[in-house]
Amino acid sequence: MTLNEAFAGGAAVITGAGSGIGEGIARGAASLGMKVALADIAVDRIERVAADIKDQGGEAIVIPTDVTDRHALQRLADNAYDACGDVTLLVNNAGIESLGLIWETSAETWDKLLGINVSGVVHGARIFAPRMLKSPRQTFIANIASIGGLGMMPSQAPYTMSKHAVLSFTECLFLEMQLQDKPVSISAVLPGPVATRIFEDAPTGNDAAFAERQRDVMHSMISQGGMTPLEAGKIILEGIAAKQFWVSTHPEIMAFMAQARADYLSKLAPPALADAAKQILES
């Protein structure tokens, strides 16, 4: 399907829509004529995005949402359907990073990250899916994982394991939707380097100096090689509209990571440090 065939005149719900990739997807969806429901815990950010969309002639509503609260996600669904009608596109995008060694990352940070990155995706899909299955038109659920969900990285264990979990969950969701034989398309989105504030917002472990070195390296990587969130949003929407399961802003990197993962697993090799990890540890 083309972008217009898939989305024009429909309604989109995007979590984590106040900045980064979520904002890029929201702006892209609005430009296609979709009613956009912006969900984020940062109310000031989604209010800013909504105001910009409206100034450009689009339709946007703000629904403050903490995705770690499944009751808040239920309210998000109820409010979105009441305000926008049937939801055509759900993007479970909300996510955060963390920087620090496993044992130096607080229990609170572990719980917060897994609550946002994993439970937010699970409950978002679980709550919206029954209504989307009843829709007569084609609908779409996209879960934002990461190319990190195909690899491993020291000092980013909570984030990396969460993205592995999102990918596995989305694979299972795809299979279960196939059994329903309904027009609900499922996509796993694995972004590559996108210039967002994810590392600026990342909580850190006890070793502040180590975390700062890591932040500098990762920020440099995404600022030098990363595309803008608007560019990423357009690519992601095109992949979702085409009913692709594997969607990435950087398909070549995704293919390389997938092959490296397949080789690693086929050899049952021990984990090894990637070049980026070595750069951090040797700084």
C-alpha positions as CSV (number, residue, x, y, z in Angstrom):
1,M,0.0,0.0,0.0
2,T,1.1,3.6,-0.6
3,L,1.3,6.0,2.3
4,N,-1.9,7.7,1.3
5,E,-3.8,4.4,0.8
6,A,-2.7,3.2,4.2
7,F,-3.1,6.3,6.3
8,A,-4.9,9.3,4.7
9,G,-8.0,10.1,6.7
10,G,-7.1,7.7,9.4
11,A,-6.1,8.2,13.1
12,A,-2.7,7.5,14.6
13,V,-1.7,7.0,18.2
14,I,2.0,7.4,19.0
15,T,3.6,6.9,22.4
16,G,6.7,8.9,23.3
17,A,5.6,11.5,20.7
18,G,7.2,14.4,22.5
19,S,10.6,14.1,20.9
20,G,12.9,12.0,18.8
21,I,11.5,9.3,16.5
22,G,8.1,9.5,18.0
23,E,7.8,13.1,17.2
24,G,9.1,12.4,13.7
25,I,6.5,9.8,13.1
26,A,3.8,12.0,14.5
27,R,4.7,14.9,12.3
28,G,4.9,12.6,9.3
29,A,1.5,11.0,10.0
30,A,-0.1,14.4,10.4
31,S,1.3,15.6,7.1
32,L,-0.5,12.7,5.5
33,G,-3.9,13.9,6.8
34,M,-4.1,11.7,9.8
35,K,-5.6,12.7,13.1
36,V,-2.8,12.2,15.5
37,A,-3.0,11.4,19.2
38,L,0.2,12.3,21.0
39,A,1.0,10.4,24.1
40,D,4.0,11.1,26.4
41,I,4.7,11.6,30.1
42,A,6.3,14.9,29.2
43,V,3.2,17.1,28.7
44,D,5.1,20.2,27.7
45,R,6.8,18.3,24.8
46,I,3.6,16.9,23.3
47,E,1.8,20.2,23.7
48,R,4.6,21.8,21.7
49,V,4.4,19.2,18.9
50,A,0.6,19.4,18.8
51,A,0.7,23.2,18.5
52,D,3.2,23.0,15.6
53,I,1.0,20.4,13.8
54,K,-2.1,22.5,14.2
55,D,-0.2,25.6,13.0
56,Q,0.6,23.6,9.8
57,G,-3.1,22.7,9.3
58,G,-3.0,19.3,10.8
59,E,-5.1,17.6,13.5
60,A,-3.5,16.6,16.8
61,I,-4.7,15.9,20.4
62,V,-2.6,15.6,23.5
63,I,-3.1,12.7,25.8
64,P,-0.6,12.7,28.7
65,T,0.3,9.0,29.3
66,D,2.7,7.1,31.5
67,V,3.2,3.9,29.6
68,T,4.3,2.0,32.7
69,D,0.7,2.3,34.0
70,R,-1.5,-0.1,32.1
71,H,-4.6,1.8,33.3
72,A,-3.1,4.9,31.7
73,L,-2.7,3.0,28.5
74,Q,-6.4,2.0,28.7
75,R,-7.3,5.6,29.1
76,L,-5.2,6.5,26.1
77,A,-7.1,4.0,24.0
78,D,-10.5,5.2,25.2
79,N,-9.7,8.8,24.7
80,A,-8.1,8.3,21.3
81,Y,-11.1,6.3,20.0
82,D,-13.5,8.9,21.5
83,A,-11.7,11.8,19.9
84,C,-10.4,10.4,16.6
85,G,-12.6,7.4,15.8
86,D,-11.2,4.0,14.8
87,V,-7.4,4.0,15.2
88,T,-5.6,3.1,12.0
89,L,-2.0,3.1,13.3
90,L,-0.6,2.4,16.7
91,V,3.1,3.1,17.3
92,N,4.5,1.8,20.6
93,N,7.5,4.0,20.6
94,A,8.1,5.3,24.1
95,G,11.5,4.2,25.3
96,I,14.5,5.3,27.3
97,E,18.2,4.5,27.5
98,S,20.4,3.9,30.5
99,L,24.2,4.1,30.9
100,G,26.2,2.1,33.5
101,L,27.3,-1.3,34.6
102,I,24.6,-3.8,35.6
103,W,25.4,-3.9,39.3
104,E,25.8,-0.1,39.4
105,T,22.4,0.6,37.9
106,S,19.8,1.1,40.5
107,A,16.8,-1.2,41.0
108,E,14.6,1.8,40.3
109,T,16.3,2.5,37.0
110,W,16.0,-1.2,36.0
111,D,12.3,-1.2,36.9
112,K,11.6,2.1,35.1
113,L,13.4,1.2,31.9
114,L,11.8,-2.3,31.6
115,G,8.4,-0.8,32.5
116,I,8.6,1.8,29.7
117,N,10.5,-0.2,27.0
118,V,8.9,-3.6,27.5
119,S,5.7,-3.4,29.5
120,G,4.6,-0.2,27.7
121,V,4.9,-2.0,24.4
122,V,3.2,-5.2,25.6
123,H,0.2,-3.5,27.2
124,G,-0.1,-1.0,24.4
125,A,-0.5,-3.8,21.8
126,R,-2.7,-5.8,24.2
127,I,-5.1,-3.0,24.8
128,F,-5.4,-1.7,21.3
129,A,-5.4,-5.0,19.4
130,P,-9.0,-6.1,20.2
131,R,-10.5,-2.9,18.8
132,M,-8.2,-2.9,15.8
133,L,-9.2,-6.5,15.0
134,K,-12.9,-5.3,14.8
135,S,-12.1,-2.6,12.3
136,P,-13.2,-3.2,8.7
137,R,-10.2,-1.3,7.3
138,Q,-6.5,-2.2,7.3
139,T,-4.9,-1.3,10.6
140,F,-1.3,-1.3,11.7
141,I,0.7,-1.9,14.9
142,A,4.3,-1.0,14.9
143,N,6.6,-1.6,17.9
144,I,9.9,0.3,18.1
145,A,12.8,-2.0,18.9
146,S,16.3,-1.1,17.8
147,I,19.2,-2.6,15.8
148,G,20.6,-3.0,19.3
149,G,18.0,-5.8,19.6
150,L,20.2,-7.8,17.2
151,G,23.4,-7.3,19.2
152,M,24.9,-6.8,22.6
153,M,26.6,-3.9,24.4
154,P,28.2,-3.6,27.8
155,S,27.0,-0.8,30.1
156,Q,23.7,-0.7,28.2
157,A,22.3,-4.0,29.4
158,P,18.8,-2.8,30.4
159,Y,18.2,-1.1,27.1
160,T,19.7,-3.9,25.0
161,M,17.8,-6.6,26.7
162,S,14.6,-4.6,26.5
163,K,15.0,-4.3,22.7
164,H,15.6,-8.0,22.3
165,A,12.4,-8.5,24.3
166,V,10.4,-6.1,22.1
167,L,11.6,-7.8,19.0
168,S,10.7,-11.3,20.3
169,F,7.3,-10.0,21.5
170,T,6.6,-8.5,18.1
171,E,7.5,-11.7,16.3
172,C,5.0,-13.5,18.5
173,L,2.4,-10.8,17.9
174,F,2.9,-11.2,14.2
175,L,2.3,-14.9,14.3
176,E,-0.8,-14.6,16.5
177,M,-2.3,-12.0,14.1
178,Q,-1.7,-14.4,11.2
179,L,-3.9,-16.9,13.0
180,Q,-6.7,-14.3,13.2
181,D,-6.8,-13.7,9.4
182,K,-7.7,-10.1,9.9
183,P,-6.3,-6.9,8.2
184,V,-4.0,-6.0,11.1
185,S,-0.4,-5.6,10.0
186,I,2.5,-5.9,12.5
187,S,5.9,-4.3,12.1
188,A,9.1,-4.5,14.1
189,V,10.9,-1.2,13.7
190,L,14.7,-1.4,14.2
191,P,16.1,2.2,13.9
192,G,19.7,2.8,13.3
193,P,21.5,6.1,14.2
194,V,18.9,8.8,14.5
195,A,19.8,12.2,16.1
196,T,17.6,12.2,19.1
197,R,18.0,13.2,22.8
198,I,17.9,9.6,24.0
199,F,21.4,9.7,25.6
200,E,20.8,13.2,27.0
201,D,17.8,11.8,29.0
202,A,19.5,8.5,30.0
203,P,19.9,7.8,33.7
204,T,23.4,6.6,34.7
205,G,24.9,4.2,37.1
206,N,27.2,5.1,40.1
207,D,30.4,5.6,37.9
208,A,29.6,9.1,36.6
209,A,32.9,9.4,34.7
210,F,32.5,6.1,32.9
211,A,28.9,7.0,32.0
212,E,29.9,10.4,30.7
213,R,32.6,8.8,28.4
214,Q,30.0,6.4,27.1
215,R,27.5,9.3,26.6
216,D,30.1,11.3,24.6
217,V,30.9,8.3,22.4
218,M,27.3,7.4,21.7
219,H,26.2,11.0,21.2
220,S,29.1,11.5,18.7
221,M,28.0,8.4,16.8
222,I,24.4,9.4,16.4
223,S,25.2,13.1,15.8
224,Q,27.7,12.4,13.1
225,G,26.0,9.5,11.3
226,G,22.4,9.9,12.4
227,M,19.5,11.1,10.3
228,T,16.9,13.5,11.6
229,P,13.8,12.3,13.4
230,L,11.7,13.7,10.5
231,E,13.7,11.7,8.0
232,A,13.4,8.6,10.1
233,G,9.7,9.1,10.6
234,K,9.1,9.2,6.8
235,I,11.1,6.0,6.2
236,I,9.4,4.2,9.1
237,L,5.9,5.2,7.9
238,E,6.7,4.0,4.4
239,G,7.8,0.6,5.7
240,I,4.7,0.2,7.9
241,A,2.4,1.2,5.0
242,A,4.1,-1.5,2.8
243,K,3.2,-4.1,5.5
244,Q,6.9,-4.9,6.1
245,F,7.6,-6.8,9.3
246,W,11.3,-5.7,9.4
247,V,11.4,-1.9,9.1
248,S,14.6,0.1,9.6
249,T,15.9,3.6,9.1
250,H,19.2,2.0,8.1
251,P,18.4,-1.3,6.3
252,E,22.1,-2.0,5.4
253,I,23.1,-1.8,9.1
254,M,20.2,-3.9,10.1
255,A,21.1,-6.6,7.5
256,F,24.8,-6.5,8.7
257,M,23.7,-6.9,12.4
258,A,21.3,-9.7,11.6
259,Q,24.0,-11.6,9.7
260,A,26.5,-11.0,12.5
261,R,23.9,-12.3,15.0
262,A,23.2,-15.4,12.9
263,D,26.9,-16.1,12.6
264,Y,27.4,-15.7,16.3
265,L,24.5,-18.0,17.3
266,S,25.4,-20.6,14.6
267,K,28.9,-20.9,16.1
268,L,27.7,-20.8,19.7
269,A,30.6,-18.4,20.2
270,P,31.2,-16.5,23.5
271,P,30.1,-12.9,23.5
272,A,32.7,-10.4,22.1
273,L,33.1,-6.7,22.4
274,A,32.1,-4.6,19.3
275,D,34.4,-1.8,18.2
276,A,32.1,0.8,19.7
277,A,32.2,-0.9,23.1
278,K,36.0,-1.1,23.0
279,Q,36.2,2.6,22.3
280,I,34.2,3.3,25.4
281,L,36.1,0.9,27.6
282,E,39.5,2.1,26.4
283,S,38.7,5.8,26.7
